[in-house]
């Protein structure tokens, strides 16, 4: 069992959660149960799935949780595009956050490949 807090991808995704909470505090109250809630849920899902994957038995299971985190990252990316379109956040702010998500997704892709290849005994 690995300590999830040692994973660079977990650290970056945890930092992203803090950014999402800060940004969504500025959203109008009528978005509390809409976009605010959805963005926070998707953001939290990324590091939470990595943490859960660390507690699983094997690398294949861990890779599956990393895939779920990848899906949550894609979902969050869409929410930032929508928030920008709805003028809830500035375009430069959305762009910066989407770049952070892109970096996390690249890290997740590499992590998944490593987990899958080591589970099958293949070298990437």
N, C-alpha and C positions, 0 to 999 in steps of 0.2 A: 504494500500500500504506500502510495506516494503522497507527500504533503502538497496539496494543491496550491498553497501559497507560494511555493517555490517556482511554479510555472510562470514564465514570462508572459505567456498569452493570458493566463488568469490575471496577472497583475495589471496588464493593459486593459483588459475587459472590465476589471473592477474599477479602474480609474474612469472608464467611460460611463459606468453607472453613476458615479458622482456628478459627472458633467450633465448627464440626462436629468438627474434630479434638480440640479441648479437651474437648468434651462426651463424645465417644465413648471417650476415655481412661478415663472413669469406668464404662463398661459392664463387665459381668462377662466374664471370659475366654471363656466358652462362646459369647459373641456375636461374637467376633473374626472368624470366617468367615461370620457371618450378618449381623445388622443393622449392626454396626460397619462392616464392609466395604462393604455396600450403601449406607449413608449417606455414607460418604467418597467412594465412586465417583460417586454422583449429584451431590454437592456439587462435586467437582473438575471434573466434566463441564461445569458451567455456564461458568466462566471459560475453560476449555480450548477449548470450542467457539467462544467469542467470539474467542479468540486465533487459532484456526485460520481462522475466517472472515475475519479481517483479512488473512491471507496469501493469500486467494483473489483471482481476477481481478476479478470484478464484484460489483455490489451485490446481484444476484439470488442469487448463490452465498452471499454474506455473510448475507443474510436467511435462507437455508436453515439455516445453522449457528446462527443466533439462534433459529430454531424448535426445533432440537434442544436448545439450552440451555433453552428454555422447558419442554420436556418433562421434562428432568432436574430442573428446579425443582419441577414438579408432583410428580414421583416423590419428591423429598426432603421435600416437604410431607407426603405420606402417611407416610413413615418417621417423621417427628416425631410425627404423630398416633398411630402404632403404638407408638413408644417411650414416649409418655405413657401409653397404655393398659396397657402392660406394666410400668408404674411404674419405668422406667429413667431418666426425667427428670420433673421437676415440671411441673405444668400451666402455671404462670406462665412457666416457662422455654420450654416448647414454644410457648406463645402468642406470646412475644416473637420467637422464631425464625421462626414462621410469618408474623408481620407483616413481618419482614425479607424473606422469600421473596416475599410479596405485593408489596412495593415493587420488588423486582428484576423480578418478572413484569410489573408495570406499565411499568417502564422498557424491558424487552424488547419489549413490545407496541408501544410508541411507536417504538422503534428499528426494528422490523420494518416498521411502516407507513411510516416515513420512507424506509427502503431500497427498499421495493417501489414507492412512489410516485415516487421519484427515478429508479428504473430504467426506469419506463414513461413518465416525463416528466409525470406528473400531480401536481398539488399536493394534499396532504391537506386 
